[in-house]
């Protein structure tokens, strides 16, 4: 079975079992012969041989089926109870995590939590306040976090968007404008997008990271709302986000969808 991809469970190749069952399920090789004395005798002898072969195939098929079906159970420990599996919980009432915490994971495996007490990093055992010499991360109010494919951590706050990469924090918006970040998204091409609130009058609520800053889209681009809440991308490349209406928008297209309550339309 060269080139056959098999999944092994307790040394039993499941794909091989499927092939064996298919092969054993083929009908006998003898065919109906013309009538005649010699042909009749040959047919009788062939029938006896075919019956024996059919019985052998049936028994072998049942044997293969038994081992294939029980292979799944061999991968588990039937003597272990669910109570024997241990887990650890970090609960709000224990003070480990604050209500309203933003959470994400970066490519190095760390979990990151943005809390009112600052930025925490979790290694699977303990939560540790994260700090860097060049910037006081504890003074930020976190609204959204995103671990990007390049290993960087994007940080949304009430005053703007920042990026933490290789121990260095850099703003990608003007914090003096105090535009809050609602959500952060990395699209299918790896571009970072955000939705915002408290948007300056001449800017829009949906923005794309461009270089060290943001390129924002608003009324002139078919987005007449003043703020954005949440953000996701569908399989067609449309962006969806909430506001006073539900918005659907795609870059480079003038088409957009605004869903509002019938009383407001």
N, C-alpha and C positions, 0 to 999 in steps of 0.2 A: 504494500500500500504506500508506495513512494509518493511524496507530495501531499499526503492526506493529513490534514490538520486534526489532531486528536486532543481531547481534554482528558487528562488522567486523574482518576480518583482512586486512591489506594492501589495504584499500579494497574488499574483496569482502563484501557483506552475506550472511551465512550463512543467515539466516531467509528472505531474498529468494530464495536459491537453492532452498530447500525448496519455497517457493510456486511457483516456476517449474517445478520438476520435477513437482509435483502437477498443475499446469495442463496441462503438455505430455503427461501420461500419460493424459488423458481420451480415450475412444474417439471415432471419427469420428461426424459428425453425421448421415450418411445412414442410412436404415433400409430393411428389406426391403419392396419394393413389390409390389402385386398383379401376377399374371402377365398378360401381354397384350403385343401388339406395341409399342405406344407406351411402355407401362411398362417393357418389356424393354430398349428402346433407352435410356430414361432411366436405367435401372439400370446398363447397361453404361457409359454416360458417367459416371455417378456413381462407379462402381467405379474407373474410370481416375483420376478426380480424387481419389478417396479414397486410392488407392494412392500417388499423388504426395504428397498431404498427409501420409499416414502416414510416408513416407520422410523428408519434410522434418522432421516432428515428431521422428522417431527421431534424425536427425543433430543437430538442435538440442538434444535432450535429452542426448545424449552430450557435446556441447560444454559445456553448462551443468554437467553432472556432473563433467567434467574440471576446469573452473575451480574448482568448489566443493571438490573433493577435494584439489586441489593448493594451495588457499589456506592450509591448515593448515601446509604445508611452507614456504610463503613467509614465515611468521611467525618461522621459525628461521634461523639462519645455518649452513648445512651445511658451511661451510669451517672452522668453529671446533671445536677438539678440547676434550674435557673438561678436559684439563690446562691450558688457557688461562684457565680460571676460577680466580680467586684467592680464598683464604679465610684467615682468621687464627684460630688456636686458642689459648685460654688454658687451660693444663694444670695439673693438681695438682703434677706434678713440677717445674714451673717456679716454683712458689710463688705463682701468681696466685690460685688457688682452693684452699681447704682441704677435705679430705674431710668429708662431713657438712654441707655448706653448704646453707642454705635459700635458695630463690630465688623471686622473683615479679616482675611488671611492673606499674607504675602507668600511669594513663591518659595521662600526659605522655610516655610512651615509654621512660622509664628502667627499667633492670633493677636490682633490689635483691638483695643477697646478705648473709645473716646468717652471719658466720663467727666462729670463736673469737677473732679479732683485732678484731672490731667489725663495724659495718654498712658495707657497700661499695655505692657507686652506679656503675653502668656506663652510659655514654652511647653505646656502640657502638664506641668507640675505646680507652678506657682505664678501668680501675677506680680509683675514688677513695674513700678513707675519708670517710664522711659524719659530720659532727658538728654539733651545735647548741649555742649558748651556755648554754642553760638546763638541759641535762641531759647527763651523760656516757654516751653510748650504747655506748661501748667496754666498759663494765663489765658489760654484759648478756650472758647466755648464750642465744643464739637457738635456738629449736626449730621455729618456723614463721613464715612471712611470707605476707601476702595483700594484693594491690593491689585496693582496692574501686572500685566504679563511680563514687563521688563524688571520686575522686582521692586519697583518704587511703591510708596504709600502715598496716596492722594488724600488730603485732609480738607474736609469742608467744615467751615466755622461760621459763626454769625457775622463775621466781618469779611469773609472772602475765602478764596481757595489757595491752598498751599500744597507743596510736594516735598516729601522726605525721601531722600535717595543717598545712600552711602554715608549716612550720618549727617547730611546737610539739609537744612530746611530752606525752601525758597517760596516766596509768594508768587502766584500766577494771576493775581488780581490786585487791585489797589485797596488795601485795607482801610484807608481813610474814607472811602466811599461807603463802607459798612454795608455792603450788599451780602446778605446771608445766602449760604449754599443749601439748597434743599436736598438734592440728590446728585450722585456722581455715577457715570456710566462709561465703560470702555466698549466701543462698538466693534463690529466684526472685523474692521480693518485696524483696530488697535488705537483709534483716536479717542481721546477723553472728552466727554461732554458733561455739562452740568445744567441743572435748573436752579434759578435764583429767586429770591424775594427782596424787597426794599431796593428795587432796580432803579438806577438813575433815569431821569425822564427821557434821555436821548438814546437809551439802550433797551435791549430786549431780555426776556427771561431765560432763553435757551442759548447756551454758549458752548463754543468749541475751543479747546486749548490749542493755541497757535503760537509756537515759539515759547517765549517766556510770559505770554499774556493770554487774553481771551478774545475771541471773535464772537460777538453776540448777534442774535437774530431776533428781530422784533416785528413791528407793524409793517414796515416796508418789505419784509420777507414773508408776509402772510400769517404772522403770529400777532394778533391784536391784543392779547391778554397782557397784563402787567406783572404777573408773577407765575412761577411754575412750581408744582409740587409733585415729587416722584419723577421717575424717568425710566423708560424701557424701550427696547428696540425689537421690532418683529422681524420675521424671516424675509420680508420684502425690503427691509432697510428703512421702514417708517419709524419715527420716534413718537412715542405716546407719553403725555404727561397731563397732570391735572392742573386746574386753575379755577376760575369762575365757570369754566366749561371744560369738557374733555377735549384735548387737542391731539390731532395726528398731523405730523409734518415730516417732510423728507427734503433733504438738502438737494438743491438744483431743480426742484419741482414747485410750481406755483399752486399745486393742488394741496388742499388741507381740509381737515374735518373738524368741525366744531359742534359738539353735542351739548345741548343745554336743555334745561327743563322747559317743557312746553309753555309754561306760564311766563318764562323769561324771554321767549322768542317773539 
